[in-house]
Amino acid sequence: MNRTASTLSIIIITLTLASCSSLKSTTNTSKTLNIYGSGVIQKPVIVELDVKQTKVTATSTGKLGSNIETLKAEAVSVAVKNAGADVLVEPTYTVVTNRGTSTVTVSGFPATYKNFRDIKPEDVPLIKAGILQTAKVAEPTTIWGKKNK
């Protein structure tokens, strides 16, 4: 009886440990604008965006019912990482759902930030024009809860 209980305990512990899976989370840098608050004075910073002329493409796949926005964010993150860029300019998405799987493909122009500097008076007209003509830019975001297989 004691030997049976001991063997059963070992089997239960082994199965419990074997069924554990690890959780992988990917974290990327987040960029924010418009810092407001009591006592906060924000001095604008000008930065150049070096946009490559060659488009890059990346794909993300998930089970049917996966959040499409999460798959889009993951595809952008992969594209930006593979291109060594900071952002993806004018991203276009293709979403295909087939036999229980959703696949998101993103393509766009990779770009990097360079030459950070303080604003000058001659920059103000450029900023006003930029408010009217703003390109769509996708930045990598944090993706949580993806399990390793």
C-alpha positions, -999 to +999 in steps of 0.1 A: +000+000+000+028+024+010+048+016-022+017+022-044+011+056-027+047+065-032+047+055-069+014+074-075+029+105-058+060+104-081+038+100-112+016+130-102+046+152-095+063+142-128+031+149-148+026+182-130+062+194-138+060+181-174+028+201-181+043+234-171+050+259-199+070+291-199+055+325-207+074+348-231+067+385-232+082+409-257+088+444-247+097+473-269+104+509-264+073+532-263+074+568-275+051+594-262+042+630-270+023+658-253+036+658-218+013+680-197+009+685-160+013+709-132+048+725-133+058+707-165+074+728-192+081+710-224+107+723-248+101+709-283+128+687-299+133+684-336+145+652-351+151+640-386+135+609-399+157+589-422+133+569-444+146+540-465+133+538-500+129+501-500+098+485-484+101+458-458+075+431-451+068+409-421+041+384-411+024+374-378+001+344-374-024+335-348-053+311-341-088+321-354-102+345-329-068+362-321-070+399-318-061+413-352-047+445-337-023+425-316-012+405-347-007+438-366+014+452-338+035+420-337+040+422-375+052+458-372+075+449-344+091+421-364+094+444-395+110+472-375+134+448-357+145+430-388+151+463-406+170+478-377+146+507-377+127+528-352+093+531-370+075+519-400+062+547-423+029+543-443+023+507-432-002+486-452-018+455-438-031+423-454-053+401-432-060+365-444-081+340-424-079+304-435-088+272-417-087+285-382-056+307-387-053+344-391-023+358-408-014+395-409+012+408-433+025+444-430+047+463-455+061+498-452+091+519-453+115+515-423+128+547-408+152+557-381+154+589-360+186+609-362+200+644-354+180+653-323+182+690-316+163+719-299+137+738-318+147+770-336+124+798-347+128+789-384+114+754-376+080+767-366+066+770-402+077+734-408+059+722-377+027+740-387+028+724-422+036+690-406+004+692-386-016+694-418+004+667-436+012+638-412+023+604-425+009+573-409+037+558-387+035+525-369+058+521-339+065+488-322+043+481-291+044+458-262+030+423-268+021+402-238+012+366-231+028+347-261+037+312-250+068+294-260+062+261-278 
